[in-house]
């Protein structure tokens, strides 16, 4: 083939082939590994038909390549630049879907995010959907999460979902995309807007972790500024004395899980009624030993008592969050699960 000495006549594929041939086999192999099969095929065919190319053309090719790279300045890849680039070749709905997926931590997919939604919240939403839609959702989320959600659905509805899952074949792409779009637009977006914690609840939790003297100082100051807010925070706080509302089973479960070294200190400063609740749910031998431990302690610092009592409160909240015990609110109405 005649030597190519007219640089202007080179096609893009020929320029690419020349560059790859010039950087050496090892580097070329690494670049090929990043290409699609059709790109590799096109460039390979072009290489095979290049023939002899003059050194002048090769030199000009590298000069142009260097000029083009340097003229762009530093390249910075961001979510925004990626979104703009996608917007030039895809419609907005597809761009939004892609960006939603890649913005999640470590490329987390929407189904991964859904697997982290509280099962009660997800079940309450899904029970109003078609069984087939629920079947698709439960087939995509983690199996352990799907089992918890399924258990919270009405039994007849849950069995209908199970039957749909058993008969389910490969999910068509357009059906899956439609379910994803609905969940993203109607559920996850609403969940994000409503997930902001109540400010009074947040303050109550913070106050719960203060020592009693500091807590009272802040509460008194809050009452002076806004009595209504102070009363609401008080009603949301769960204190050591509220453990007195535990049923016998709950008291026994808590006793099995608390730090035994802190129990005498915590009960040393408890009211007589609360102390008797826990002592009455122990064996006679354990109760006698605990009474002896408390008597042998003598005077104790208030700070140490409060620290031990807070450890019991935090353990009770942890057990309640696992569903192992039930904590009731101060009004004795609905169950309050922390």
C-alpha positions, 0 to 999 in steps of 0.5 A: 500500500502506498505510504500515507503522507497526507495527514489531512486524509487520515480518518479517526479510526486510522489516527487511533490505530496509529496512536496505539501502534506507537505507544507499544504493545504493553500500553496498547493492551491496557487501552484495548482492555478498556474498549468495547468489542466493536471498537477493538474490531474496527481499530484492529481492521484499520491497523491491518490495512494501514500500510506504511505511514511516514514519520512526518505524519506520525509526528504531526499526529502526536503534536495534534494529540498533545495540543488537544489534551493541553488545550482542555486544561485539567479534567475534573469528573463530578456528578454535575459534569457527568449529568450534563454529558448524559443530558446531551444523549439521553432523555431526562427521565433516564438521566435522573434514573442513572444519577439516582443510582450512582449518587448513592454511597458506593454506587448503592442501587435503589433496591439497596436503599429500599432494604434499609427502609424500616420494615414497618414503614415499607409494609404500610406503604406496600399493603395498599399496592397491587400484590404483583407490585409487592411481589416484584419489590420483595423479589428485589430487596434483601431476603432477610428484609423481605421476610420482615416486611412480609410478616407485617402484611395482612395474612391473606394479602401476604399469601397472595403476594407469596403465590405471585412470587412463586409464579413469577417468571423473569421480570420484564425490563419495562415493568421493573423500570415502572415499579422503580420509577413509582417507588422513587417518585412516590415513596422514597422522595416522600420518605426523605421529606418526612424523615426529619426527626421531630425537634422536641423528640431530638431535644428529649433524647439529648436531655436524657443523656445529661446528668440530672443537675445539668438536665434540670438547669436546661429544663428550667431555662427552657420553661422560662422561654417556652413552657409549651415546648418544655412540657412536650420535651418532658413528655417525650423523655424516658427516665430511669423511674419510667422503668417502673412500668415494665411488666415482670417479663420485661424486668427479667429480660432487662436484668439479664442484660444489664451490667451486673457491676452497675446494678447495685449502684443504679438501684441504690438511688432508685425509689423504693417501688422501683427497687422492689420491682427489680428485686421481686423479679430475681431469685431469692438468693440473687435478691439477697446478694444484691441487697447486701451489695447495696448496704455494703456500698455506704454513701455514693456519689450522685454522679455515679448513681446517675451514670449507672441508671442511664446505662440501664435506661439505654439498655432498655431502649436497645432491647425495646428496639429489638422487640425484646421488651416493651416500653410504655409512654408516661401517659400509659397509652400507646406503646412507645418503641424506641 
